[in-house]
């Protein structure tokens, strides 16, 4: 049989102006730009390394977004120590001016990452003191912002740095370790206390922040609410941020004890409690207004009298609970 007729070549087909423009646009979309080619060449080149798992930074950028690493970064994506020093000072100046924690946290995490991949945060390294300053600064900011996750990460890195005797703030952060453990990992508290005691020199162990943290934990273990609230109201450094959840827990326990102690013999009557006594027992001191406001947010119904045990009648505080009527008196029930 005769072979089928040959198809006309593509170039011989008639092409109008619209088809020409479409082909030009299509070719432009698939063409590599100079920037893309440079990026591909940079990625294809071997990463310059000094030793296994370590890179020497070459980037000059002061600001850098934090990205979680899945592989060893390239040298031109990591900042060397002189640039990191400038970047750290820039973050500190901007925090003083704007107090933008989201920005400061991202920049500090990027600095920490660059320190780690260059092995500059090792406790026996020649540049460990700078890493120590970065981690201590970030930990304090995290406490101020209530960022428990970042604080815990910084604290974990600070333990070997402080154990190497590189910081004059070891006692401050040892106290944070004790309080953080008491607030989040109570079952492991005895082991944590033992570790802290073994890692500190006697003068540091007797330092006011550590002694106070131990006093707080001791009061909690003994159920001594008065001693706990006394210390919680005058915490050293940023210890108040770690004690805050413990204060709420202790107030709830103390309130249950007070309600049981002042329970009325009549089955349907509310417990009658002097407001001043409640403020003192719940850690509010003389601030009866703050105590009354806190009580109104609890799922408890009780009757508050405005004076002490020996006088004052039912003036001022009135009856308090979680809702209901509000004002100088009246009854409010929270549950």
Buried (B, 14 or more C-beta within 10 A) or exposed (E): EEEEEEEEEEEEEEEEEEEEEEEEEEEEEEEEEEEEEEEEEEEEEEBEEEEEEEBBBBBEEBEBEBEEEEEBBBBBBBBBBEBBBEBBEEBBEBBEEEEEBEBBBBBBBBBBBBBBBBBBBBBEBEBBEBBBBBBBBBBBBBBBBEBBEBBEBBBEBBBBBBBBEBBEBBBBBBBBBBBBBBBEEBEEBEEBBEBBBEBBEEEBBEBEBBBBBBBBBEBBEEEBBEBBBBBBEEBBBBBBBBBEEBBEEBBEEBBEEBBEEBBEEEEEEBBBBBBBBBBBBBBBEEEBEBBBEBBBEBEBBBBBBBBEEEEBEBEBBBBBBBEBEEEEBEBBBBE
